[in-house]
Structures are given as structure tokens and as C-alpha cells.
Amino acid sequence: MVTELDLKLDDGRTLHVYDTGGDGRLAVFWHHGTPNIGAPPEPLFPAAAELGIRWVSYDRPGYGGSTPRPGRDLASAAACASGVADALGIGRFAVMGHSGGGPHALACGALLPDRVLGVVSVAGLAPFGAEGLDWFAGMTPSGAASLRAAAEGRAAKERYEAGAEYDPEMFTPADHAALAGEWSWFGDVVGPAVAAGPGGLIDDDLAYVAPWGFDPARVTAPALLLHGGLDRVVPGPHGEWLARHCPSAELRSSPDDGHNSILHSAPAALSWLRDHAE
């Protein structure tokens, strides 16, 4: 069962929090993608139950029940996660993120070294403008156009989103099969996120193409990077770059997977996290 609560922050804002509860188990903070609300990943509940994992998550500012915070950077995820952990009485925890949630999970690993026990990033982005990486190469034209608009600033991004439409070509046949199967769950978290308007998505994309506020090389906890070789949303070279620049990271590439089908590897990643988060 998932308990939901609203956490009031010192600055008056609210974070909407999700918690599957349980004492004496490994808490794993789920960092959601773009555009999603923060509900923890139901397709992974059976694996988590077997491993004794407690899911904790929150709607990022601007999504769901969380107050917007325009101008937030990726580093702000560390303060959010720390605040939620404090409120729930959780000392140390692991983090896991998919897609845009990947760099938010890395932020926690880099900035909370005394609290984060392990990091899993699934199909996560590398820093914008990273040396030695052609950041847009391999993205679908629509995905590249969306992020290029963000790189031009908020006004350009808002204009882009005013006319943007869903592009099914961003996903591979394997992705579409995953979305038609157990990962149809994404419909439960994407729908509420976009129904409220593009504000959260815009803030996310602006953060991806701005300075992150941390260096991924500062992640010292064990880290696992999962990436699909056919990913059209966040191409595989992003994962390869992160693996080269995160000394504690292990990269597991799946040549035939895309952006969503790579999540079929997530139960094994949870087992890895349980083993390494000591």
C-alpha cells in the first residue's frame, strides 16, 4: 500500500510524498522521469517486496501536488530527498531514477555522500555540453527540437510546448511493447502530469540543459547505469559518458533495448542495489 502525504517546507512550499512504508528495510527513493508524477513504480513492487525494499518518492516541484519552483536545478533534488528522509525518520537510503530521474538520482549520490548507499540510473542523461559527447546525436528530431528550445531559454521552450505533439517515433517497437504490457503503468503517472499543463516539464527540460549544480564524478556510492543501445530519447552514448566519468559506476548496456524496454532489467538492478547498499 502506498501512503501519500504533503510535506511543508521551510520556505512555505509543499512536496507531495509517497511511501510504501515498513521498518528495518532498505529505503529506495524513486526519481521520476519527464513528464511524470512521482508515484513509485508499481511494476517493480513484486521484486521490491522480495528484496525488502521500501519505496519513497515525491512529485518534483511543479508536478502533481508539489509547489512549482521555477529555476530549480538538478542539484535541488538532494535537498528535496534529504528533507523527505528527515520527515520520515530515514537516515540512509538508496536512489533510483529513470530517464530524467537519472540525473536527479545522481545529484543525490554526489551531494549526499553520507546518506546515499547506492545509485541506479536507468536511461539517464549526461550533462549538457559534456566534453567529448555529441549530446543531441541519436535523438529523434522531435526530442532534439524540444531540448534545443529549452537551451534557448524559458520563452522559447514555452513557445515550443504550446504547439508540441506526442511523437510515437521516439520509442522503438520494444518500447511500445513494454508500454502495452506491464509498463502500461506509465499511463497512470504521465496523464496526471500533463493534465496540469507543461509547467513541470518545462522546468525539467530547462534544468537538463543548464548547469547541473554538481559533478557526476563526485558520486562515491556504488552506482549502476542501465542503458538501451537503441534508445532514441536518451541515446546510449550518454550512459557511456557517465560510466567514464563516474569512478564508482558500472554500465550495463542492453543492445536491443530502447528507452522504456530497458526497464525490464530493473528488477535485476534492484537486486544489485540490495547487494551493494550496505
C-alpha positions in Angstrom: 0.0 0.0 0.0 1.2 3.5 -0.8 0.7 6.3 1.7 0.6 9.8 0.4 1.3 13.0 2.4 2.1 16.6 1.9 5.4 17.8 3.4 5.5 21.5 4.2 9.0 23.0 3.6 10.6 25.9 5.5 10.0 28.3 2.6 6.3 27.6 2.5 6.3 25.2 -0.5 4.8 21.7 -0.4 6.3 18.4 -1.6 3.8 15.7 -2.3 5.3 12.5 -0.9 4.7 8.7 -1.5 5.8 6.0 0.9 5.2 2.2 0.8 6.2 2.1 4.5 7.9 -0.6 6.5 10.6 -0.6 9.2 14.1 -2.0 9.1 14.2 -2.3 5.3 16.2 -0.6 2.6 14.5 2.6 1.6 14.9 3.5 -2.1 14.0 6.9 -3.4 12.4 6.8 -6.8 13.2 9.8 -9.1 10.6 10.1 -11.8 11.0 10.9 -15.5 9.7 13.8 -17.6 6.7 14.3 -17.6 5.6 12.1 -14.7 4.2 12.5 -11.3 6.3 10.8 -8.6 4.3 7.7 -7.6 6.7 4.8 -7.1 7.0 2.2 -9.9 4.2 -0.4 -9.4 5.7 -2.8 -12.0 8.7 -3.2 -9.6 6.6 -3.7 -6.4 6.9 -7.6 -6.6 10.7 -7.5 -6.9 10.9 -4.9 -4.2 8.8 -6.9 -1.8 11.0 -10.0 -2.3 14.1 -7.9 -1.6 12.7 -6.0 1.4 12.8 -2.6 -0.3 10.7 0.3 0.8 9.8 2.8 -1.9 9.8 6.5 -1.1 9.2 9.2 -3.7 7.8 12.7 -4.3 6.4 14.8 -7.1 9.1 17.1 -8.3 8.3 20.8 -7.9 5.7 21.8 -10.5 4.2 18.3 -10.8 1.2 16.8 -9.1 0.8 18.1 -5.5 4.2 19.8 -5.3 4.5 23.6 -5.5 6.4 24.8 -8.6 9.9 26.2 -8.1 10.9 27.8 -11.4 14.6 27.9 -11.9 15.3 24.8 -9.9 18.4 22.9 -10.9 19.2 19.2 -10.7 21.1 19.6 -7.5 17.9 20.7 -5.8 16.9 17.0 -5.8 19.3 16.4 -3.0 17.7 18.9 -0.6 14.2 17.5 -1.5 15.2 13.9 -0.9 17.0 14.8 2.3 14.0 16.7 3.6 11.7 13.9 2.8 14.0 11.4 4.5 14.2 13.6 7.6 10.4 13.9 7.8 10.0 10.1 7.6 12.8 9.3 10.0 15.0 7.7 7.4 18.7 8.0 7.9 20.4 6.4 4.9 18.8 5.4 1.7 19.5 4.4 -1.9 18.3 6.2 -5.0 16.9 5.1 -8.4 15.8 7.2 -11.4 14.6 6.6 -14.9 15.2 8.9 -17.8 15.2 12.5 -16.4 15.1 11.0 -13.0 18.5 9.5 -13.6 20.5 12.8 -13.2 18.3 13.7 -10.2 19.3 10.4 -8.6 23.0 11.1 -9.4 22.6 14.5 -7.7 21.7 12.8 -4.5 24.6 10.5 -4.8 27.0 13.3 -5.4 25.7 15.8 -2.8 24.6 13.4 0.0 27.6 11.1 0.3 26.9 10.4 4.0 23.3 9.3 3.3 23.2 7.7 -0.1 24.1 4.0 -0.1 23.8 3.2 -3.8 22.6 4.8 -7.1 20.8 3.3 -10.1 20.3 5.4 -13.1 18.2 3.9 -15.9 18.4 5.6 -19.4 19.7 8.8 -17.7 21.0 11.9 -19.4 24.6 13.1 -19.3 25.4 16.8 -18.6 24.5 19.3 -21.4 27.6 20.3 -23.2 29.7 17.5 -21.8 33.1 17.4 -23.3 33.6 14.5 -25.7 29.8 13.9 -26.2 27.6 14.9 -29.1 24.7 15.5 -26.8 21.9 15.5 -29.4 23.2 12.7 -31.6 20.8 9.8 -31.9 17.8 11.6 -30.5 14.6 11.7 -32.6 14.1 15.1 -34.3 11.2 16.0 -32.0 13.2 15.2 -28.9 16.2 17.2 -30.0 14.0 20.1 -31.0 12.3 20.2 -27.6 15.7 20.3 -25.8 17.2 22.8 -28.2 14.2 25.1 -27.5 15.0 24.7 -23.7 18.6 25.6 -24.4 17.3 28.9 -25.9 15.6 29.8 -22.6 12.2 29.7 -21.0 10.3 31.8 -23.5 11.5 29.6 -26.4 10.6 26.5 -24.5 7.2 27.8 -23.7 6.5 28.6 -27.3 7.7 25.1 -28.4 5.4 23.4 -25.9 2.4 25.4 -26.9 2.4 23.5 -30.2 4.2 20.3 -29.3 2.5 16.9 -30.0 3.3 13.4 -28.9 5.8 11.7 -31.3 5.5 7.9 -31.2 8.7 7.6 -33.2 10.7 8.5 -30.1 10.1 4.9 -28.9 11.3 1.7 -30.5 9.0 -1.3 -31.2 10.4 -2.9 -28.0 9.4 0.3 -26.1 5.9 0.2 -27.4 5.6 -3.4 -26.5 6.7 -2.6 -22.9 4.2 0.3 -22.8 1.4 -2.1 -23.9 2.5 -4.6 -21.2 3.5 -4.2 -17.6 4.9 -0.7 -18.2 1.4 0.5 -19.2 1.7 1.9 -15.7 3.3 5.0 -17.3 -0.2 6.0 -18.3 -1.0 6.4 -14.6 1.8 8.8 -14.0 2.1 10.7 -17.3 -1.6 11.5 -17.6 -1.9 13.5 -14.3 1.5 15.2 -15.0 0.4 16.6 -18.4 -3.2 17.3 -17.4 -2.0 20.1 -15.2 -0.1 21.8 -18.0 3.5 21.8 -19.2 5.0 23.7 -16.2 6.8 20.8 -14.6 8.1 19.5 -18.0 9.4 23.0 -18.9 11.2 23.3 -15.6 12.7 19.9 -16.0 14.0 20.5 -19.5 15.4 23.9 -18.6 17.3 22.1 -15.7 18.7 19.4 -18.0 20.3 22.0 -20.4 21.6 24.3 -17.6 24.5 23.8 -15.2 23.5 20.8 -13.0 24.9 22.2 -9.8 27.1 19.1 -9.1 29.7 17.0 -10.8 28.7 13.3 -11.5 32.3 12.4 -10.7 31.6 13.2 -7.1 29.3 10.1 -6.8 31.2 7.8 -4.4 28.5 5.3 -3.6 28.2 2.2 -5.8 26.4 3.2 -9.0 24.8 1.1 -11.7 23.9 2.6 -15.1 21.4 0.8 -17.3 21.1 1.9 -20.9 19.4 0.6 -24.1 21.5 0.6 -27.2 18.5 1.6 -29.4 17.3 4.4 -27.1 16.0 7.3 -29.2 15.2 9.6 -26.2 18.5 9.5 -24.3 20.9 7.7 -26.7 23.4 5.2 -25.4 26.5 7.5 -25.6 25.0 9.4 -22.6 25.3 6.3 -20.5 28.8 5.6 -21.8 29.9 9.1 -21.0 28.6 8.8 -17.4 30.3 5.5 -17.0 33.6 7.1 -18.0 33.2 10.0 -15.6 31.7 8.3 -12.5 34.5 6.4 -10.9 32.1 4.2 -8.9 29.8 3.4 -11.8 29.2 0.1 -13.6 27.5 0.3 -17.0 25.1 -2.4 -18.2 24.2 -1.9 -21.8 21.4 -3.8 -23.5 21.9 -3.6 -27.3 18.3 -4.4 -28.3 16.5 -2.2 -25.8 15.1 1.3 -26.1 14.1 4.0 -23.6 11.3 2.0 -21.9 12.1 -1.6 -22.6 15.4 -1.2 -20.7 13.2 -1.2 -17.6 12.8 -5.0 -18.0 16.3 -5.0 -16.5 15.2 -3.0 -13.4 14.4 -6.0 -11.2 18.0 -7.3 -11.6 19.2 -3.7 -10.8 17.2 -3.7 -7.6 18.8 -7.0 -6.6 22.2 -5.3 -7.4 21.2 -2.4 -5.2 20.2 -4.6 -2.3 23.6 -6.3 -2.5 25.6 -3.2 -2.8 23.8 -0.8 -0.4 25.4 -2.0 2.8 
